[in-house]
Amino acid sequence: MTHDKHLNWEIVCNDPVSDTGPKLVANDLLDILQAAKFLTISVPTMRRLQQARYIPFTKIGGSVRFLKKDLEAYIAEKTVPAIARQ
C-alpha cells in the first residue's frame, strides 16, 4: 500500500486471489469540501444534496465521503442536451 499525503492511502483493495474486481483509489473518495469544489457549489449546497439523498455517499466513522464517479454521474444526470439546429 502506498501513501498519499492528502488521504494517507492510495489503494483500498488489492486482493491477490480475485483480481477481477474494480479497484478503488483514494483519489476517487472525496470529503464534503472536495466534493463541493468538484461540483463548483458551496458546502451548504453540497450538504443539502447529500441530506436529500440526491447524491450517494459513504459514511466512514463519522465522516461523509463521496465517490468521484457518483459526482460525475450526478453531473451527467443533470446535463441538458443541446437542441439540434438545422
Backbone hydrogen bonds, N-H to C=O, Kabsch-Sander energy under -0.5 kcal/mol:
donor,donor_aa,acceptor,acceptor_aa,energy
8,N,4,D,-3.0
10,E,2,T,-1.3
12,V,24,L,-2.2
14,N,12,V,-0.5
19,D,17,V,-0.6
25,V,23,K,-0.6
26,A,10,E,-2.7
28,D,25,V,-2.7
29,L,26,A,-2.0
30,L,28,D,-0.6
30,L,66,F,-3.5
35,A,31,D,-2.7
36,A,32,I,-2.3
37,K,33,L,-2.4
38,F,34,Q,-2.5
39,L,35,A,-2.1
40,T,36,A,-0.6
40,T,37,K,-0.6
41,I,36,A,-2.5
46,M,42,S,-2.2
47,R,43,V,-2.7
48,R,44,P,-2.1
49,L,45,T,-2.3
50,Q,46,M,-2.2
51,Q,47,R,-3.2
52,A,48,R,-2.1
53,R,50,Q,-1.3
54,Y,49,L,-2.6
55,I,49,L,-0.9
58,T,65,R,-3.0
60,I,58,T,-0.6
60,I,63,S,-3.0
61,G,59,K,-0.6
63,S,60,I,-2.3
65,R,58,T,-3.1
66,F,30,L,-2.9
68,K,28,D,-3.1
70,D,67,L,-0.7
71,L,67,L,-1.7
72,E,68,K,-2.5
73,A,69,K,-2.0
74,Y,70,D,-2.0
75,I,71,L,-2.1
76,A,72,E,-2.4
77,E,73,A,-2.5
78,K,74,Y,-1.7
79,T,75,I,-0.8
79,T,76,A,-0.6
84,A,82,A,-0.5
